[in-house]
Structure formats: C-alpha cells, structure tokens
C-alpha cells in the first residue's frame, strides 16, 4: 500500500475508532506500519522521520498519538 492509500484508510476508520473495535484495530495496524516505515528513513531525528511519514499519509500527529498511546497501554 502506498502512503495515499494508507491515508484514505485512516481517514475512513479513525473517526469510527472510538466506538468500533474493528476500526480501532485497523488504526493500530496502520500505526505499526507507520512506525516501521519511519525507521527506514534518512532524516536525522526520529521525530523528523515519523513526521515525514505522517505527512505523506496525511495523518495528524495528534490523531496518531491518540491511537498509539492506547496501543502502548495494552502492551
């Protein structure tokens, strides 16, 4: 999947993630994909690599953090 497709899937499922467990799971998978992609970048700082991927997918950092923090609480 390319960045634009990931962004469209996120835009479709993120608004439903608070009330729908399946939507939340899809958003969590996207967070993992984004984290993995951000580790492959050539930007100097970790936050710069993550932001580059989020920008390419048109996902806000605040929305990403909300889902990812919930994911980390479960681990």
C-alpha positions in Angstrom: 0.0 0.0 0.0 1.3 3.4 -0.8 1.0 6.5 1.5 -2.1 7.9 -0.1 -4.0 4.6 0.3 -2.9 4.4 4.0 -4.1 7.9 4.5 -7.5 7.1 2.9 -8.0 4.0 5.1 -7.0 6.0 8.2 -9.5 8.8 7.2 -12.2 6.2 6.8 -11.6 4.3 10.0 -10.1 6.8 12.5 -13.4 8.6 13.2 -15.1 5.3 14.0 -12.2 4.0 16.2 -13.7 5.3 19.4 -16.9 3.2 19.0 -15.9 0.4 16.8 -13.3 -2.2 17.9 -12.6 -3.3 14.3 -11.9 0.3 13.2 -9.6 0.7 16.2 -7.7 -2.5 15.3 -7.2 -1.2 11.7 -5.9 2.1 13.0 -3.5 0.3 15.3 -2.1 -1.7 12.4 -1.6 1.5 10.5 0.3 2.9 13.5 2.6 -0.1 13.4 3.1 0.3 9.6 3.9 4.0 10.0 6.4 3.3 12.9 8.1 0.6 10.7 8.3 3.0 7.8 9.7 5.8 9.9 12.6 3.6 11.0 13.7 3.2 7.4 14.1 7.0 6.7 17.2 9.1 6.2 16.1 12.1 8.2 18.4 12.8 11.2 15.9 12.9 14.1 13.4 10.2 15.0 10.6 12.7 15.2 11.5 14.0 11.8 11.3 10.6 10.2 7.9 9.9 11.8 6.6 13.3 10.8 7.7 12.8 7.2 5.7 9.5 7.0 2.7 11.1 8.8 2.7 14.0 6.3 3.0 11.6 3.4 -0.1 9.8 4.6 -1.9 13.0 5.6 -2.4 11.8 9.2 -2.2 14.3 12.1 0.4 13.6 14.8 -2.2 14.2 17.5 -4.5 11.5 16.0 -1.6 9.1 15.5 -0.5 9.7 19.1 -4.0 9.1 20.5 -4.2 5.6 18.9 -0.6 4.7 19.5 -0.8 5.7 23.2 -3.8 3.4 23.6 -1.8 0.6 21.8 1.1 1.1 24.2 -1.1 0.9 27.3 -2.2 -2.6 26.2 1.3 -4.0 25.7 
